[in-house]
Amino acid sequence: MSDLEIEQSDIFSDGFVCLYRQRTDLPFTPENIIHIESEFASLSRLHAAFSSAMREEAKIAADHPLAWNPEFGYVTARPEFCGTGLEVSGMFHLEALHLIGDLDPVLNALEGLRMEANGYCGGGMKDAAHLYRIANSRQLGIDERDLTARVGRVFTDLVQQESNARIRLVDELPRVFEDAISRSIAILRSCRLLSEWELLDIISPLRIAAELDFLDHFSREEALALTRSRLAMSDGQAPATCEEQRERDRRDAALADKVNRRFKSVRLNARGKDYLS
C-alpha cells in the first residue's frame, strides 16, 4: 500500500448541527419554527457543536415554552422536524468512490442507515463533482446524544471509505486515475464553451490530484476555492428565447477562454507520474 496521506478535510467539510423547535406562545405554523444552528469544520468538533446548539436551545427554553409531547418528543408544524428535532449534516467529496465504481453501493448503504445523500445539481447535471450533503433522516425514537454519536460514526466511516478509495486509485487503478486527470486537463485546455456547472464537475478529479500534490500549477487551495465559489450557484431558468441562448453561449465562451488560459500550464508532475507509473 502507498504511503499517501489523505487529509480528512479533503473529504469532509461544512458540518452543521441544526435543532428545530416550535414555540407554543406563537401561532403553530412552519414560519414560526425556531432554527438553531451550530457549525463544525471537522468531525472532532461534532460533539462540541452539538453542545453549543443545546446551550442555545436552553436559553430559548428559559424564556419561551416549546412544544413537547412525552411520546413523540419535540413537536413542530413540519413532521420531519419532530422527535429529536435534530439534523446533523456534512458535505463530502466522494469522487474516488465514483471512479472505482463503489459509490452506488455506499449511497445505498447510507439509505439503509436512515441517512440522506443529496447531490448538487444544475445546468442539467446531476450529482455534479460527486459532492453530497449527507444528513440523518431519522429523528423519532432516539435520544439527541445517541443520534449525534451514530451520525458521527457514519461520517467517520464514510471518510475512511473515501480515503481507502483514493489509496486504491493510486495503488490498484493508476490508469483509471491518470485517465480522469488527463481528460479533465484536456477539456479545460481546449473547450470552446463551458458552463459553471460543467467546470465544477470537470475539476473534481483534479481536486483529488491537487490534494495529493500530483499537479504542477494547480494547488489544493485553488481547487477548493473553485469548488466553493460554484456551490452557491442556482440552476437558473433554461433559455426561453434565442437571445437568452446567445447570451448564455457568450458567458460560456468567456468562461471557456478564461479556463483555457488558466489550465494551459497545468500538468501531472514528477510526483504524480512516479505514483501512477
C-alpha positions in Angstrom: 0.0 0.0 0.0 1.2 3.5 -0.8 2.4 6.0 1.8 -0.1 8.6 0.7 -1.6 10.7 3.5 -5.3 11.6 2.9 -6.5 14.6 4.9 -10.0 14.3 6.4 -10.5 18.0 5.4 -10.1 16.9 1.7 -13.2 14.7 2.0 -15.4 16.3 4.7 -16.4 19.9 5.2 -19.2 22.3 6.2 -20.8 20.3 9.0 -23.9 21.6 10.7 -25.9 20.7 13.8 -29.4 22.0 13.5 -32.2 22.0 16.1 -35.8 22.7 15.2 -38.2 23.8 17.9 -41.7 25.3 18.0 -42.8 27.9 20.5 -46.3 27.4 21.9 -46.8 31.1 22.6 -46.8 31.8 18.8 -49.1 30.6 16.1 -48.3 26.9 15.3 -47.0 27.5 11.7 -43.9 26.5 9.8 -42.9 30.1 9.7 -42.5 30.2 13.5 -40.2 27.2 13.8 -37.0 28.1 15.6 -33.9 27.1 13.8 -30.8 26.8 16.0 -27.6 26.1 14.1 -24.0 25.3 15.1 -21.2 24.7 12.6 -18.3 22.3 12.8 -15.3 22.2 10.5 -14.0 18.7 11.4 -15.6 15.6 12.8 -13.6 16.0 16.0 -15.7 19.1 16.7 -19.1 17.5 16.1 -20.0 16.9 19.8 -18.8 20.4 20.7 -21.1 21.8 18.0 -24.0 19.7 19.4 -23.3 21.0 22.9 -23.3 24.6 21.6 -26.7 24.2 19.9 -28.1 22.6 23.1 -26.9 25.5 25.2 -28.6 27.9 22.8 -31.8 25.9 23.0 -31.7 26.0 26.8 -31.5 29.9 26.7 -34.6 30.0 24.5 -36.5 27.4 26.6 -35.8 29.5 29.7 -37.8 32.4 28.2 -40.4 30.7 25.9 -42.4 27.4 26.1 -41.5 24.8 23.5 -43.9 22.3 22.0 -43.2 18.9 23.6 -45.0 15.6 23.7 -43.9 12.8 26.1 -44.5 10.1 23.4 -43.0 11.8 20.3 -40.6 14.4 21.8 -40.4 17.8 20.3 -43.4 18.8 18.0 -43.3 21.3 15.1 -45.5 22.3 12.3 -43.4 20.2 10.0 -43.5 16.4 10.7 -39.9 15.9 9.5 -38.7 18.1 12.3 -40.5 16.3 15.1 -39.0 13.9 17.7 -35.4 15.0 18.5 -35.9 17.8 16.0 -32.2 17.3 15.3 -30.4 17.3 12.0 -26.6 16.7 11.6 -25.2 17.2 8.2 -21.9 17.5 6.4 -20.6 17.8 2.8 -18.5 15.0 1.4 -16.4 14.8 -1.8 -16.7 11.2 -3.0 -15.0 11.3 -6.4 -12.7 8.4 -5.7 -15.6 6.1 -4.7 -17.2 7.1 -8.0 -14.0 6.4 -10.0 -13.5 2.9 -8.6 -17.2 2.0 -9.0 -18.2 1.8 -5.4 -20.3 4.9 -5.0 -23.7 3.5 -5.6 -23.4 0.7 -3.0 -22.1 3.2 -0.5 -25.1 5.6 -1.1 -27.5 2.6 -0.9 -25.9 1.6 2.4 -26.4 5.2 3.7 -30.1 5.0 2.9 -30.3 1.8 4.9 -28.8 3.6 7.9 -31.5 6.3 7.6 -29.2 8.8 6.1 -30.0 11.1 3.1 -27.4 11.9 0.5 -28.3 14.9 -1.7 -26.0 15.8 -4.6 -25.5 19.2 -6.2 -27.5 19.6 -9.4 -27.6 22.3 -12.0 -27.3 23.1 -15.7 -28.9 19.7 -16.5 -26.2 17.9 -14.4 -27.0 15.5 -11.6 -24.6 15.0 -8.6 -22.1 17.4 -10.0 -18.5 16.7 -8.9 -19.8 13.9 -6.7 -20.3 16.3 -3.8 -23.0 15.3 -1.4 -24.7 16.9 1.6 -25.3 14.0 3.9 -27.7 14.1 6.9 -29.7 11.9 9.2 -33.3 11.3 8.0 -34.5 9.7 11.2 -35.5 11.9 14.1 -38.1 9.9 16.0 -37.4 7.3 18.7 -33.8 8.2 19.6 -32.1 10.4 22.1 -30.3 13.5 20.7 -26.9 12.5 22.1 -27.3 9.0 20.8 -28.3 10.3 17.3 -25.3 12.6 17.2 -23.0 9.8 18.2 -24.5 7.5 15.5 -24.2 10.1 12.8 -20.6 10.8 13.9 -19.8 7.1 13.4 -21.4 7.0 10.0 -19.5 10.2 8.9 -16.2 8.8 10.2 -16.7 5.5 8.4 -17.6 7.4 5.2 -14.4 9.4 5.3 -12.5 6.2 5.8 -14.2 4.6 2.8 -13.4 7.5 0.5 -9.8 7.7 1.9 -9.4 4.0 1.1 -10.8 4.5 -2.4 -8.2 7.3 -3.1 -5.4 5.0 -2.0 -6.8 2.2 -4.1 -7.0 4.5 -7.1 -3.3 5.1 -6.8 -2.2 1.6 -5.8 -4.5 -0.6 -7.9 -6.1 1.6 -10.6 -3.5 4.2 -11.5 -4.5 4.2 -15.2 -8.1 5.0 -14.3 -7.0 7.9 -12.1 -4.5 9.2 -14.7 -7.1 8.9 -17.4 -9.6 11.0 -15.3 -6.9 13.6 -14.7 -5.8 13.7 -18.3 -9.3 14.0 -19.7 -10.1 16.9 -17.3 -7.0 18.8 -18.2 -7.6 18.2 -21.9 -11.1 19.5 -21.8 -10.1 22.6 -19.7 -7.3 23.4 -22.1 -9.3 23.1 -25.3 -13.1 23.5 -24.7 -14.8 26.3 -26.6 -18.0 26.5 -24.4 -18.0 25.8 -20.7 -20.8 26.3 -18.1 -20.1 26.9 -14.5 -21.7 23.6 -13.5 -19.6 21.8 -16.1 -16.4 23.4 -14.6 -17.4 22.2 -11.1 -17.8 18.6 -12.4 -14.7 18.6 -14.6 -12.3 19.8 -11.9 -13.4 17.1 -9.4 -10.7 14.6 -10.3 -8.2 17.4 -10.4 -9.2 18.4 -6.9 -8.0 15.0 -5.6 -4.8 15.2 -7.7 -4.1 18.6 -6.3 -4.7 17.4 -2.8 -2.2 14.7 -3.4 0.3 17.2 -4.8 0.3 15.4 -8.2 -0.1 18.6 -10.3 2.1 21.5 -11.4 0.5 24.9 -11.3 -2.8 23.9 -9.6 -2.9 23.8 -5.8 -5.2 22.3 -3.2 -6.2 25.8 -2.2 -7.2 26.8 -5.7 -9.1 23.6 -6.3 -11.1 24.1 -3.1 -11.7 27.8 -3.9 -13.0 27.0 -7.4 -15.3 24.3 -5.9 -16.7 26.5 -3.1 -17.3 29.5 -5.4 -19.7 27.4 -7.5 -21.6 25.6 -4.8 -23.9 28.6 -4.2 -25.0 28.8 -7.9 -28.6 28.5 -8.7 -29.7 26.3 -11.6 -31.4 29.2 -13.3 -34.0 29.1 -16.0 -33.5 27.4 -19.3 -33.2 30.0 -22.1 -36.6 30.9 -23.3 -35.6 32.9 -26.4 -32.8 32.8 -29.0 -31.4 36.0 -27.4 -31.2 34.4 -24.0 -29.5 31.3 -25.5 -27.0 33.6 -27.3 -26.3 35.4 -24.0 -25.7 32.1 -22.3 -23.4 31.0 -25.1 -21.4 34.3 -24.7 -21.0 33.6 -21.0 -19.9 30.0 -21.6 -17.5 31.1 -24.3 -15.9 33.7 -22.0 -15.5 31.1 -19.2 -14.0 28.6 -21.6 -11.5 31.2 -22.9 -10.5 32.1 -19.3 -10.2 28.4 -18.3 -8.2 27.6 -21.5 -5.6 30.2 -20.4 -5.6 29.2 -16.8 -5.1 25.4 -17.4 -2.6 25.7 -20.2 0.3 25.1 -17.8 -1.4 22.6 -15.5 0.1 19.1 -15.9 0.8 15.9 -14.0 4.1 16.5 -12.1 7.0 14.2 -11.4 5.5 13.1 -8.1 2.2 12.2 -9.8 4.0 10.3 -12.6 6.0 8.4 -10.1 2.9 7.3 -8.1 0.8 6.5 -11.2 3.5 4.7 -13.2 
